[in-house]
Amino acid sequence: NARQELGTSIEAQLKAFMENYSQNFDDKAKAAYEELGTTTVKQALRNIEVAGEECLQYQDGTYVYHICLQINKLQVMNELEDKLAQEAKLNLEFDRERFRELRDAEFQKFAEER
């Protein structure tokens, strides 16, 4: 399922991002950040859009179906940022500027890889 694969990929990238962000926090806070990240990804997956699809039939009669899904990465990160800021127990440790700096660095790295 393309949606599940995309979700798994986003979740893995977000987990790495959150581990980087929360590296100086205690284990309890790290776990809370990770859980909030996972929840955010699951909610964000509702906003996946189908960018294109195509169904082809081969000469042997078999079919192959291609689908292209897209999701706004900035929207996902903004939702995560808002949830972190709203979470009372984490808010004491939440550094919005550091979060944005890491987010922008991740976006830049992603753009350079493309």
Number of C-alpha atoms within 10 A of each C-alpha: 5 11 17 10 10 16 18 14 12 20 19 14 13 21 18 13 18 21 16 12 19 20 12 11 13 9 11 9 16 18 15 16 24 20 13 16 24 19 14 20 21 14 12 20 17 10 13 14 13 12 10 10 10 9 9 11 10 8 7 6 7 8 10 9 9 10 12 12 13 14 18 11 12 12 12 19 20 13 17 22 19 11 18 23 17 12 14 11 12 16 13 9 14 19 14 13 9 11 20 14 12 15 20 14 12 14 14 11 11 10 9 8 7 5
